[in-house]
Every structure is written in C-alpha cells, then in structure tokens.
C-alpha cells in the first residue's frame, strides 16, 4: 500500500510536467520568431545595399555586363 501512496504523487507530477512544458516552450516561440524575422530583414537590407553599391560601381566603370559572343553562336 505504501508503494501506491508514493507512486501516485510521482505520476501526477510527471503528468503535470508533460502538460506544462510544451506550453512554456510555446510562449517563447513568438519571441524567437520575431527575432529571426528581424535578423532576416536586416540581412536582406544589407544584401540590397551591397547590390546597389555594386550596380553603382558598374555604372561608374562603364561596364554594362555584356558578355562577348562565342564563335559557336554565330
């Protein structure tokens, strides 16, 4: 009988832990998603700025990005 009296509270505690733990993780996900989204936006902005600078450099140097035709294409 003593085993049952010790086992019951342990089972109840384990069940509560299983039910509560996912809820605790779910509350953290929106914050993590927002941080990841902000980081992605910042990275995209950096890439866009780098592309603008590269395009400006090409215009300054006169390079229009036209590749010469290969002899086999004629």
N, C-alpha and C positions, 0 to 999 in steps of 0.2 A: 504494500500500500504506500510506503514511503517513496518508492520509485515513481509512482504515478503523481504524487504530490510535488515531486521535484521536476518531473518531465513536463507537466502541464504548463508551468510558467515559462519554461525554456521554449516550448513550441509556440506559445503566444508571442513571446518576444521575437522569435525568428520570423513569424508571420508578419508582425508589425514592421520589422526591418525590411522585409521584402516589399511591403506595400509603400513604405515611406521613402525608401532610397530612390526609386525612379522619379518620384515627384520632386525630390531635391535636385536631381540632375536636370529635370525638365525646366526648372526655374532658371538654371544657369545658361541654357542653350540660347535663348533670345539675346542675351548679352554677348555671348561668343559669336553668334551670327552677325550681330551688328558690328562688332569689332572687325570681323573678317570682311564684311561688306565695305566698311570704311577703308580698310587696308587695300582692298581690290580697287576701289575708286581712286585712291592715292596713286597706286601703281599704274592704273590706266592714264591718269593725268600726267604722270612722268613720261610714259611712253608717247603720249600725244605731243608733249612739249619737245621731246627728243626728235620726233618725226618732223615737227615744224622747223626745228633748227636745221635738220639735215636737208629739208626741202629748200630752206633759205640759202644754205651753203651751195647747193646745186645751182640755184638761180644766179648766185653771185659769180660762180666759176664759169657759167655758161654751159655747163654740162646738162643736156636735155634728156639724158638717159636713153638715147637712141643707139642701139647696137648695130654694128656693121653687118651687112648681109653676108651670108656664107655663099661660097661659089656654087654649092649644090642646089641652092634655092632658085637660081636663075632659070 
